[in-house]
Amino acid sequence: MRGFEFLRPGTLNEASALLATGDAAARPFAGGTGLMLMMKTGVFSPSRLVCLRQTEAEHRAITPTGDGGARIGALASLSQIEHDPLLCRLAPVIARTMTTLANVRVRNVARIGGTLAHGDPHMDMPPTLAALRASVVTSGTASRTVPVEALYAGYYETILQPGELISAVLLPDQTGWHSVYLKCTTRSADDWPALGVAVSVRMDGTTITDSRVIISAATEKLTRVAAAEAVLNGATAGLAAFTAAGEAARAVETIEDARGSAAYKTELVGVYVRRALQQATGAGGN
Ligand SMILES: Cc1cc2nc3c(=O)[nH]c(=O)nc-3n(C[C@H](O)[C@H](O)[C@H](O)COP(=O)(O)OP(=O)(O)OC[C@H]3O[C@@H](n4cnc5c(N)ncnc54)[C@H](O)[C@@H]3O)c2cc1C
């Protein structure tokens, strides 16, 4: 491994400036769990790592937003998020997702900004946060707010520009929404999933008034499935609507890898979307 700089700026703006050099081998370093794997396997060889952990305390805080939602600083650890009382109340699906994500040691170290920026489509938190209608806020004078599902440009690829850092995640009010994340592993239980499905459904009585259907792992990048949502919105919650939504979701382009063929994953998509909707709503049997 070649030598590299390891810098520890005191502010996020300073970190952005240290990264806006045009050098693709200069990267922000949050928990380092993703980066270290890539460095150990030789996939990535940095020229400069800019550690974000000494930046302002607000980037580690989880606070209510006043409109029923929450702001999660990008440097909050996954364990902090898993056990945060505000988030446990607002969106219990987050803590449930965490119990399927790696292990306590990884969750103690990994940060939510690094988790979202990594861009590996097999990861668990991006689909869950996209189903919860979360957005990321980026740093600097050109700060922008981007829905989680719009963050990804391709396999391990985000729309973030050099020096543009995730500073926070915004989670809107979840009143009336019911959310579930399911993942299907086809080899060992702790292997990367062949498919991740996250759904959120808002109901008025038995009528579905709004929905989110997100697919990951089986696709090149996290994908919001508008066709399945169109089937659900306005429908009566039940097996017929959930089966039809699963059928509509099968149109997403799946990819073949060691965890299964594209055709097999398409079958999984149909079944798991239906199951996730049944679990989220408690309707349509189980
Ligand atoms: C043993 C092991 C098992 C794992 N199992 C799972 C699993 O089951 N499910 C799962 O979802 N994940 C799993 N992971 C992946 C893990 O979730 C990620 O490695 C972790 O979430 C990345 O967070 P980090 O803070 O360590 O990021 P880092 O490694 O520090 O960074 C990851 C990427 O994001 C960039 N980055 C970091 N912070 C920011 C920021 N604020 N703004 C912009 N870019 C930024 C970095 O430059 C890098 O490109 C596993 C990892 C390990 C090591």
The ligand as a Tripos MOL2 file, in Angstrom:
@<TRIPOS>MOLECULE
LIG
   53    58     1     0     0
SMALL
NO_CHARGES

@<TRIPOS>ATOM
      1 C1        -17.5300   -6.7580    8.7480 C.3       1 LIG1
      2 C2        -18.5150   -5.8290    8.0640 C.ar      1 LIG1
      3 C3        -19.8120   -6.2630    7.8720 C.ar      1 LIG1
      4 C4        -20.7570   -5.4090    7.2790 C.ar      1 LIG1
      5 N1        -22.0530   -5.8310    7.1310 N.ar      1 LIG1
      6 C5        -22.9840   -4.9620    6.6670 C.ar      1 LIG1
      7 C6        -24.3770   -5.3020    6.6070 C.ar      1 LIG1
      8 O1        -24.7940   -6.3950    6.9530 O.2       1 LIG1
      9 N2        -25.2450   -4.3630    6.1360 N.ar      1 LIG1
     10 C7        -24.8390   -3.1060    5.7460 C.ar      1 LIG1
     11 O2        -25.6530   -2.2930    5.3620 O.2       1 LIG1
     12 N3        -23.5440   -2.7770    5.7770 N.ar      1 LIG1
     13 C8        -22.6170   -3.6500    6.2290 C.ar      1 LIG1
     14 N4        -21.3010   -3.2890    6.2780 N.ar      1 LIG1
     15 C9        -20.9020   -2.0330    5.6510 C.3       1 LIG1
     16 C10       -20.9570   -0.9380    6.6400 C.3       1 LIG1
     17 O3        -22.3120   -0.6570    6.8910 O.3       1 LIG1
     18 C11       -20.2750    0.2600    5.9950 C.3       1 LIG1
     19 O4        -18.9150   -0.0550    5.9040 O.3       1 LIG1
     20 C12       -20.4660    1.4930    6.8330 C.3       1 LIG1
     21 O5        -21.8220    1.7740    6.9660 O.3       1 LIG1
     22 C13       -19.7790    2.6820    6.2370 C.3       1 LIG1
     23 O6        -19.8090    3.7210    7.2080 O.3       1 LIG1
     24 P1        -18.4430    4.3890    7.6780 P.3       1 LIG1
     25 O7        -18.8010    5.5050    8.5620 O.co2     1 LIG1
     26 O8        -17.5090    3.3670    8.2580 O.co2     1 LIG1
     27 O9        -17.9210    4.9190    6.2700 O.3       1 LIG1
     28 P2        -16.4400    5.1170    5.7220 P.3       1 LIG1
     29 O10       -15.8060    3.7940    5.5000 O.co2     1 LIG1
     30 O11       -15.7090    6.1010    6.5500 O.co2     1 LIG1
     31 O12       -16.7970    5.7880    4.3270 O.3       1 LIG1
     32 C14       -17.5510    5.0980    3.3350 C.3       1 LIG1
     33 C15       -17.5890    5.9800    2.0750 C.3       1 LIG1
     34 O13       -18.3370    7.1660    2.3180 O.3       1 LIG1
     35 C16       -17.5180    8.3300    2.1540 C.3       1 LIG1
     36 N5        -17.9740    9.2500    3.2100 N.ar      1 LIG1
     37 C17       -17.9030    9.0560    4.5490 C.ar      1 LIG1
     38 N6        -18.5410   10.0370    5.2110 N.ar      1 LIG1
     39 C18       -19.0130   10.8880    4.2770 C.ar      1 LIG1
     40 C19       -19.7720   12.1030    4.3310 C.ar      1 LIG1
     41 N7        -20.1820   12.6370    5.4900 N.pl3     1 LIG1
     42 N8        -20.0810   12.7110    3.1620 N.ar      1 LIG1
     43 C20       -19.6900   12.1770    1.9790 C.ar      1 LIG1
     44 N9        -18.9710   11.0390    1.8630 N.ar      1 LIG1
     45 C21       -18.6500   10.4040    2.9960 C.ar      1 LIG1
     46 C22       -16.0920    7.8360    2.2620 C.3       1 LIG1
     47 O14       -15.1730    8.6440    1.5870 O.3       1 LIG1
     48 C23       -16.2170    6.4700    1.6070 C.3       1 LIG1
     49 O15       -16.2310    6.5950    0.1990 O.3       1 LIG1
     50 C24       -20.3520   -4.1150    6.8540 C.ar      1 LIG1
     51 C25       -19.0290   -3.6920    7.0500 C.ar      1 LIG1
     52 C26       -18.1080   -4.5250    7.6500 C.ar      1 LIG1
     53 C27       -16.7040   -4.0270    7.8670 C.3       1 LIG1
@<TRIPOS>BOND
     1     1     2 1
     2     2     3 ar
     3     2    52 ar
     4     3     4 ar
     5     4     5 ar
     6     4    50 ar
     7     5     6 ar
     8     6     7 ar
     9     6    13 1
    10     7     8 2
    11     7     9 ar
    12     9    10 ar
    13    10    11 2
    14    10    12 ar
    15    12    13 ar
    16    13    14 ar
    17    14    15 1
    18    14    50 ar
    19    15    16 1
    20    16    17 1
    21    16    18 1
    22    18    19 1
    23    18    20 1
    24    20    21 1
    25    20    22 1
    26    22    23 1
    27    23    24 1
    28    24    25 2
    29    24    26 1
    30    24    27 1
    31    27    28 1
    32    28    29 2
    33    28    30 1
    34    28    31 1
    35    31    32 1
    36    32    33 1
    37    33    34 1
    38    33    48 1
    39    34    35 1
    40    35    36 1
    41    35    46 1
    42    36    37 ar
    43    36    45 ar
    44    37    38 ar
    45    38    39 ar
    46    39    40 ar
    47    39    45 ar
    48    40    41 1
    49    40    42 ar
    50    42    43 ar
    51    43    44 ar
    52    44    45 ar
    53    46    47 1
    54    46    48 1
    55    48    49 1
    56    50    51 ar
    57    51    52 ar
    58    52    53 1
@<TRIPOS>SUBSTRUCTURE
     1 LIG1         1 GROUP 0 **** ****
